Amino acid sequence: MSFHLYQMDIDEECVDNLWNNLKSAIHRILNKDNKGLCFSELYHTAYTLTQLRRVMKMYTGLKEIITEHLLNNVQPEVLSSLYNNFLETLYRAWTDYQFELAMIKDIFIRMDQIYAKNHGMDSVYTIGITIFKDKVLGHNAINKQLQWTLLGMIEQDRKGAFVNREAIKNTCQMLMILSLEGRSVYEEYFENAFLDISTELFQVSLCKSRRVRFLSGIKMSPLFQLESEKFLAEQSADKYLTKVEAIITQECERVLSCMDISTKERIIQVVEQVMITDHMQTVVEMENSGLVYMLEHTKVQDLARMYRLLSRVPGGLKLMCDTMSSSVRQRGKALFSQEEVGANPVDQIQVGSLQDFTSRRTGPVDSFSLFEQNLLDLKAQCDHFLAEAYNNDKLCKQTITGDFEHIFNLNSRSPEYLSLFINDKLKKGAKGLSEQEVESFLENALMLFKFLQEKDVFEKHYKQHLSDRLLSNTGVSDEIEKSMILRLKTECGFQFTAKLEGMFKDISVSNTTMQEFWSHIQTMQVSQWRRDNIWFLPSTVVFKLLDFFKISLSGVNLSVKVLTAGVWPTQSPAPKCSIPSVLSNAFEVFGSFYLEKHIGRKLMLQHHLGWAEVNATFYGSLKKENGSDACASDAQVTRKHILQVSTFQMTILMLYNNREKYTFKEIHQETDIPERDLVRALLPLFWGKTEQRVLTKEPSSKELDRGDIFTVNDEFNCKWHKVKLKTIAAKKEATVPEKKETSHRVDEERKHRIEAAIVRIMKSRNRLQHKVLVAEVTQQLKKNFVPSHTAVKRCIEGLIEKEFLARTPEDQKAYIYVA
């Protein structure tokens, strides 16, 4: 819709009469005497003058009338109440004026729509608001009194006194309306001064001084700053943070009750700047109450409060995370100081100098369990803080993860320790645990595994320990073992667990092979027995066949595990051992059977990985409980036991079927066991627990010499029929040559992986800069290990020599794929 003004022929006298009618009506409206006025006639009169192009006459006259009314009536009334009901009088005058201005605006609405809008002029309502702002609030005494009154009432409200919050709220709404579409009047007459006074108040509130008069424009004195620092030094961090949080809550509630909602954000910024940003370093680092103290004493509520407040300000959360990170890393380093790895006594044994290994620890079993468990406890505590205090904040979570990755990789033996920790649980520690507890342990183990950087080193140790569990049948459950391997496979891929899964496959195939072997023996022996005896077997005879078959193998109940070379961590070559002939014959029978089915394969005995159950009979006399010797005829008792021993120990014990006494030198010559392994096998037999001392040594001392004589302990007695003799585990910490060999193998495997990654990347990208290539190789391999830049550079040089890559002629730091 559009409006058009048409020129009408009318004299000025008529125009003056029309305006005088409007002027009289406006005076009556402003004086609250609008009874009897016909607003429709007034509307048509204003519309007629608009059509007659007398708009400027109406604008000028309307401004004069409103200005005169405000100066002669409203302003004096407000000035007369400066010290008596000032806000109520001002607000009443404002509401009356708003009502009057609304009626005037309706009369001139056509003028606003037709002329003012098209000519960029202010509307009648805008004119009225502007004049009120200039003539009433613009008065020096009124605006000063308004500011003093509002700030004084808010000061009293902060002190807890009762004030008329509704009056403050109404006045703030008036100032927002007078600002029209902005906030200029509200800021000029109230908010700016309010924020300045609040800043000074919050600074002074840190001081012990309470008798302070707040005036607009006061600046914080150095004295107050010193007092603030003194207050912070004397108060604890938790009390200070509680106070700050209470102030923020009070100020937000006060804004909602007394002021415009837009002030909330600004007053909170003031509180945050004065009470948090300016002092957060001091609060966080407070001794005996700061962040470190809260972490060490599990002050979850105080930590949550600190997180809520510091996350409000720029840099606050980072400061908190940095301090927390420093504390966590220090506590992590302290775990290493608790790690007291004892040396394996066998590692220090020399023939002629036997140490008292019963009083020493046999490796880092206690230390790695303590270290891993303490680390898990620390991680659980940090996770508790993360969930309950830090609201699972992303930055806090990343900080905690980075800290534990740093801690866990400080020790070069962390991969070994983690493998030992898992081995300890899966070997014996998971017995009696519920399914949920087992799952929790596996998840914790996987969490520690994720922190590892050298995952390939862990794989070597885990493979060794898994081998021990599978071959000795000491694992708690195959399902738990496979569940752990599945987790590792999900984390690192199928290549990481290929050999581990291959070990399980070998055990399964070996079990099937042994069933086939015994079926084969049964078939062969039954055929032979029928030829030599009868063709019909009564049922009573069938039950005795198994014993017959054992006799046919010289009494050996053989169980063989065939291990695939390259999958199992076997030694090459295996330690020597001259096993008894009955065992050699049994192995030859199995070897013939196996090689007939698997032509082209080769079997090699791994003596150090085997174990045996030996039937032993002791004939010696026993001592009575009181320690006195009994008569041989009364106390001599034949005792039979089953001894569960290692292959080396079995070989040693079987010698005593031929002779009663052997020297150390003779045992070494007869068995051909390496001296170090022989010492490790002999020690538990004569110097272990009392109920496990199968042999005796002459002289009976802690010294070991090549001429020492070993005999069977005829007084051996144990309440258990089956006795498992302890063996001293092989050295946990490798010697220098072994370390070099292991390190060399790891470096060689890493070299192949780095070269494969480089070829894959270059084949797909064809051309790359050196820095980009190194970065992509590191990214691809970081799941298993983090390659050094030097190692990547050496592999690149090797591939250039092999003509897989080449440097570009124009840029020596760029490579192209050649092969």
C-alpha positions, 0 to 999 in steps of 0.5 A, a space after each residue: 500500500 502506498 500513500 500520495 499527498 495531494 495539494 489542497 486549496 485552503 487558507 492559512 487561517 483554516 490551518 491555524 484553527 486546525 492546529 490550535 484544536 490539536 494543540 489544545 487537545 495535547 495540552 489537555 492530555 498532558 495535564 490528564 484532562 482528556 475527558 470529552 476529547 474525540 480522538 477520531 476527530 483529532 486523528 482526522 485533523 492531524 491527517 488533514 494537516 498531513 495532506 496539506 503538507 503542514 507536517 513541519 508545523 506539527 512537528 515543531 509545535 509538538 516538540 514545543 508543547 512536550 518540552 514546555 510540559 516537561 520543564 514546567 510540570 514534570 521536572 519541578 515535581 521530580 526535583 522536589 522529591 530528590 530526598 523524599 521518595 525520589 525513585 517512586 516520584 520519578 517512576 510515577 511521572 514516567 509512567 504517566 508520561 508514557 501513557 500520555 505519549 501513547 495517546 498523542 502517538 495515536 493521534 499523529 500515527 498517520 503523520 508517522 506512517 506517511 511522512 516521517 517514515 518516508 523522509 527519515 524523521 523521528 516518530 512522535 514516540 521517539 521525539 517524546 522519549 528523547 525530550 524526556 531524556 534530555 529535559 528530565 534525566 538530563 538535569 544535573 541534579 536528577 541524574 546524579 541523584 538517580 545514580 547515587 540512589 540506585 548505587 546506594 540501594 544496591 550497596 545496602 542490598 549487598 550488606 543484607 539490608 531490606 531495599 525496595 528491589 521493585 523500585 530499582 527494577 522499574 527504574 532500570 526498565 525506564 532507562 532501557 526504554 529511554 535508550 530506545 533500541 540500544 542501551 546507551 541511557 541505561 549504561 550512562 546513568 547506571 550500569 557503567 557506574 555500577 560496574 565500576 563500584 562493583 569492581 572496587 567492592 570485590 577488590 576491597 572485599 578481599 581486604 579485612 577493612 570493612 569501613 569503606 565508602 564507595 563513590 563513583 570513580 574511586 580507584 583501587 589504592 596500592 594499600 587495598 592491593 596489599 591487603 588483598 594479597 594479605 587476605 589471600 595469604 591468610 585464607 585457604 583456597 577452598 574458603 576463597 573459592 566458596 566465597 567467590 562462588 557465593 558472590 557470583 550466585 548473589 550477583 546473578 540473583 540480584 541482577 534478575 531481581 533488580 536490573 536488566 537481564 543484560 547486566 548479568 553477563 557484565 557483572 559476572 565478567 567483573 567478578 571473574 576478572 577481579 576475583 578469579 583471573 587476577 588471583 587464580 595463579 595464587 589460589 591454584 598454587 596455595 600450599 596446604 590448600 591449593 590444587 595439589 593439596 586437593 588432589 592428594 587428599 581427594 577433595 572432590 567438591 573443592 576440585 569441582 568448585 575450582 573447575 567451575 570457576 576457573 573454566 569461566 575465565 580465559 587460561 584458567 582451565 589450562 592453568 589448572 590442567 598444567 598444575 594437575 599434570 605436574 602433580 600427577 607426573 610427580 606422583 607417577 615418578 614417585 612410583 618408580 622410587 617404590 620399585 625395588 627390583 631385587 636381583 635373581 639369586 641364581 644370576 649371582 650364583 657361582 659354583 663355590 659361592 651359594 647365596 642364601 636365596 631363601 632370604 632374597 626376592 627372586 625377581 621383580 614379581 612384587 615390584 611390578 605388581 606394586 607398580 602396576 597396581 599403584 599406577 592403576 589406583 592413581 589412574 582410577 583416582 584421576 578418572 574419578 576426579 574427571 567424572 565427578 569434579 571436571 565434568 568429563 572435560 575434554 582438555 582435562 581428559 587429554 591432559 590425564 591421558 598424556 600424563 599417564 602415557 608419559 609416566 608409563 613410558 618413563 621406565 624402559 621396562 614398562 612393557 615387560 612389567 605390564 606383561 608380568 602383571 597380566 601374566 601374574 593375574 592370568 596365571 593365578 590371580 584370576 582364580 575365584 574372581 567373578 566374570 565382572 571382576 575379570 572383565 574389569 582387570 582385562 579392561 585395566 590391562 588394555 588401558 595400560 597397554 594403550 599408554 605404551 609406546 613400545 608395543 612391539 617390545 610388549 608383544 615379545 614379553 607377552 608371547 614369552 609369558 603366554 608360552 609359559 602358561 600354555 606349556 605348563 598349563 597354569 593359565 586360569 582359562 582359555 576363554 580369558 586368554 582369548 578375550 585378552 588377545 581379542 582386545 589386543 587385536 582390536 587395538 593393534 590389528 591382526 598382525 600384532 596377535 597373529 603369532 599369539 593366535 598361532 600359539 593357541 592353534 599349535 596347542 589345539 593341534 597338539 592335543 589332536 595329534 596326541 589323541 591320534 598318537 595314542 589311538 595309533 599305539 592302541 591299534 598297533 599294540 592290540 594287533 600285536 597282543 592278539 597275534 601273541 595271545 587270543 583273538 577275542 578280548 573279554 571286557 575285563 581285559 579291555 580295561 587293562 589295555 592302557 596300563 599295557 600300552 604304558 608298559 610298552 613305552 617303558 612306563 612313560 605316559 607321554 604328552 608332546 606339544 609340537 611348536 611351530 618355529 618362528 611362532 613360539 619364543 623358543 631358544 635356538 639352539 636349545 640348552 643341551 640335556 642328556 635325558 634318560 634312555 626310556 624317555 629318548 625311546 618314547 620320543 623316538 616312537 612319537 617322532 616316527 609317528 609324527 614324521 610319517 604324517 608330516 613329511 619334510 618336517 624336523 622335530 627338535 626337543 626343547 628340554 627347558 620348556 618341558 616338565 614331568 611327573 616322577 613316581 618316587 619311593 622313599 625308604 628311610 626312617 622318620 623322626 618322631 614329632 618330639 624330634 627323638 630318633 625311633 627304632 628302625 624297625 618301628 619308624 621305617 616306612 615306605 613313602 610314595 610321592 609323585 614329584 612334579 618337576 622340570 625336565 632338568 630336575 627329572 633328569 637329575 633325579 633319574 640318575 639315582 636309580 643307578 647310584 646313591 651318590 653323585 658329586 656336582 661335577 658328576 651330575 654335570 657330566 652325566 646330564 650335560 646340562 649347562 652349568 647355570 641351568 644345572 644350578 637353577 635346577 639343583 637348588 630347590 632340590 636340596 635348599 628349598 623348603 623343608 618339605 621339598 628337599 628331595 636331596 641332601 648335600 655334603 657338606 651341608 652348608 650354603 657354599 656350593 663346590 664341584 666336589 659337593 656330594 648329593 644323595 637322596 633324602 630318605 627322610 623326605 616327608 610331605 603331607 601331600 601325595 603329589 608334590 610340586 617342586 619349586 623352580 627358580 625362574 630364569 633371570 628376569 633382567 637380561 645380561 648385557 649380551 642378551 640385552 644387545 641381542 634383544 635390542 638388535 632383534 627389535 631394531 631389525 623388526 622395526 626396520 622392516 616395518 618402517 621400510 614397509 610403511 615408507 613404501 606403502 606411503 610413497 606408492 600411494 603418494 608418488 612424491 613427498 617432502 622429507 618432513 611430510 614423509 616422516 610425519 606420515 610414517 610416524 602416524 602409521 606406526 605409532 600404534 605399535 611404537 614411535 619410530 625415531 627420526 634417525 631410524 626413519 632417515 636411515 630406512 629412507 637412505 636404505 630404500 634409496 640404495 635399493 632403488 625403491 626411492 630417489 631424490 628429486 633433482 630440483 629438491 634434495 629434500 623431496 623423494 619420488 617412488 621409483 620401483 
